[in-house]
Amino acid sequence: MTRSPVWHPFTQHALEPTMKKVVGTEGAYLIDEAGNRILDAISSWWVVTHGHRHPTIMEAIRTATECYDQIIFAEYTHAPAEDLARGLIAVSPAGLEHVFYSDSGSTAVEVALKMALGFFHNTGRRRDRIVVMEHGYHGDTIGTMSVGERGVFNAAYEPLLFGVDRLAFPEPGTEQSTLDAFELTCRSGRVAALLIEPLVLGAGGMKMYEPSLLGELSKIAQSHGVLLIADEVMTGWGRTGTLFASEQAGICPDILCTSKGLTGGTLPLAATLCTSEIFDAHLSTDRRKTFFHSSSYTANPIACAAAVANLKIWSQEPVQARIDRLVALQGTRLARFAEDRRFRNVRQSGTIAALDMAVPSDGYLADIGPRLRAFFRERQLLIRPLGNVIYLMPPYCVSEAESDRLYDAIDEAASVLIGTPA
Ligand SMILES: *Cc1c(COP(=O)(O)O)cnc(C)c1O
């Protein structure tokens, strides 16, 4: 077989020379060319919410292609973008009143940072520092790497990354010191925004913290005039048990980023929502105050139609009940590992379950990672541990029996790969 010219993401081709070819998807499954049904326990990198190819969304995409392809989004608008913006505002935390479209989570965050800096620039205030949380992940562009955790992923690009202020992750018992550090940083008067993943730091290792902490951070930000940017790219669309994770902390972020589940996992689309205050700071007859940002495919009508269909599913189908069922299911299945010494930090936030395998070396490049991945792959399960962190984030249609297969495989993987500790 000749070698493929395709360069895959986050892939070391020297160690993984061939890819499995997928010929179709259905519900919680990928179907490969040999006819194997692979259980997608990570929702194809966290994008698929209801299940692959939900008929309502696929139908909306087909219908949209009868009218639209791409339409320039300056000077012109279209119904899918208008309907989606109104629908998003209706289901988002109070105070978010404007919607800016782009096409990925990374661009949604870049837009958020530019909105925050533009807000202070246009109102004549010198605030340009961004505060983030340790272990955060916000994307892989130069800007979003700058605000994310530094490490092996971005060592080569370090010279191009800009500096930010980092808060220690609030491990249980250290919450107050994280809050104190934030308060102190805000006192400089130079902080424009706190950028944070609400409740769960995803790619940084499924690290979870309490909603109350997010509430406290929001209060501090507010008292210092610091904007709160909620990066809900992963946590949005029900992952943590509520449509947006911010709801659980009762906070109203100034800016909210959404992407992955926005189209139910069908087409690339992102939205950055903001308050009127931020929009109005860019509203002027002085053209220098324009928000200078665009992607060629901004507000692609077909992707917007898919997202409108997703909103329709949320309003017409018992999505919340399905999520509640999955939250309970993850809870009962995860419980068997709570006292198991082969694992540490057994944890859950809504539909996301995570546990760390107790191995001497951890971190993303821990040897156990690829071995676990191969173990699961042999069993037709798509589970990609983050180093020694195993997590399950399945689509909401996953059944009890499918869930049992996942947890039994994790149990067996621990027995085979690390044995039983003394
Ligand atoms: C995935 C992710 C991003 C980046 O999204 P892309 O669509 O991959 O660019 C940003 N923030 C968070 C929290 C994410 O999980």
The ligand as an ORCA input file, in Angstrom:
! r2SCAN-3c Opt
* xyz 0 1
  C     -11.324     21.977     21.761
  C     -11.240     23.214     22.555
  C     -10.864     24.434     21.971
  C     -10.404     24.537     20.540
  O     -11.383     24.178     19.646
  P     -10.995     23.795     18.122
  O     -12.300     23.682     17.433
  O     -10.261     22.490     18.221
  O     -10.137     24.877     17.609
  C     -10.903     25.570     22.742
  N     -11.276     25.521     24.029
  C     -11.630     24.379     24.628
  C     -12.053     24.401     26.047
  C     -11.606     23.175     23.922
  O     -11.924     22.026     24.530
*
